């Protein structure tokens, strides 16, 4: 028999250092932005998820090809929605990608 205690870690307070810490911070930021966008996006685009920001370009991913097609055709409307958020107001280009990977 082992007399070790079951030590659990509260991961909500976990803040790694270095590159992993940067990735955690980015993931947290994207989660917050996606939460804000979910209230602004029309129902037809609810499956879009912001996954990258680089050089004034926002990259969205979805698992639905039809949503990706519609979003490509309505990029100006999506840009207008992004301009409503201070963090995304400098975005000038949108890229839509389809992730067909099943989990």
C-alpha positions in Angstrom: 0.0 0.0 0.0 1.2 3.5 -0.8 0.8 6.3 1.6 1.1 9.0 -1.1 -1.5 11.7 -1.1 -3.4 12.4 -4.3 -2.1 15.8 -5.2 -4.2 17.5 -7.8 -3.2 20.6 -9.7 -5.6 23.4 -10.4 -4.9 24.0 -14.1 -6.9 27.1 -14.3 -4.1 28.9 -12.4 -1.3 27.2 -14.4 0.9 29.7 -16.2 3.8 28.1 -18.1 6.9 30.1 -18.9 8.6 30.6 -22.3 7.1 29.6 -25.6 4.5 27.4 -24.0 3.3 30.4 -22.0 3.0 32.4 -25.1 0.9 29.7 -26.7 -1.3 29.6 -23.7 -1.8 33.4 -23.8 -2.6 33.2 -27.5 -5.1 30.4 -27.0 -6.8 32.4 -24.2 -7.0 35.5 -26.4 -8.5 33.5 -29.3 -11.1 31.9 -27.0 -12.1 35.3 -25.8 -12.3 36.8 -29.3 -14.3 33.8 -30.5 -16.7 34.3 -27.6 -17.2 37.9 -28.6 -17.5 37.0 -32.3 -20.2 34.3 -31.6 -22.5 37.1 -30.5 -21.8 39.2 -33.6 -21.7 36.6 -36.4 -24.9 35.7 -38.2 -26.4 32.3 -37.6 -25.1 31.0 -40.9 -21.5 31.7 -39.8 -21.6 30.3 -36.3 -19.3 27.4 -37.1 -16.5 29.8 -38.1 -13.7 30.0 -35.6 -10.9 32.5 -35.5 -7.6 30.6 -35.4 -4.9 33.0 -36.4 -4.1 36.7 -36.8 -1.0 37.8 -38.7 -0.1 40.9 -40.8 -3.7 42.4 -40.6 -5.1 39.0 -41.8 -7.6 37.0 -39.9 -7.8 33.3 -40.6 -11.0 31.4 -39.8 -11.5 27.7 -39.8 -14.7 25.7 -40.1 -15.6 22.0 -40.6 -18.4 22.9 -43.0 -17.5 23.5 -46.7 -20.8 25.3 -47.3 -20.2 27.7 -44.5 -16.7 28.3 -45.9 -18.1 29.0 -49.4 -20.7 31.5 -48.1 -18.1 33.2 -45.9 -15.7 33.6 -48.9 -18.6 35.2 -50.9 -19.4 37.6 -48.0 -15.9 38.7 -46.9 -16.9 42.4 -46.8 -19.7 41.7 -44.4 -17.3 39.6 -42.2 -14.7 42.5 -42.3 -17.4 44.9 -41.1 -18.2 42.6 -38.2 -14.5 42.3 -37.2 -14.2 46.1 -37.3 -16.7 46.2 -34.4 -14.1 44.7 -32.1 -11.2 46.9 -31.1 -8.7 44.1 -31.2 -9.7 43.1 -34.7 -10.3 46.6 -36.2 -7.0 46.6 -38.1 -7.9 43.4 -40.0 -7.9 44.0 -43.8 -8.1 40.5 -45.2 -9.9 37.3 -44.3 -8.8 33.7 -45.1 -11.3 30.9 -44.6 -10.0 27.3 -44.3 -11.9 24.0 -44.0 -10.8 21.4 -41.5 -12.3 18.0 -42.6 -10.5 16.1 -39.8 -12.8 14.0 -37.7 -11.9 13.9 -34.0 
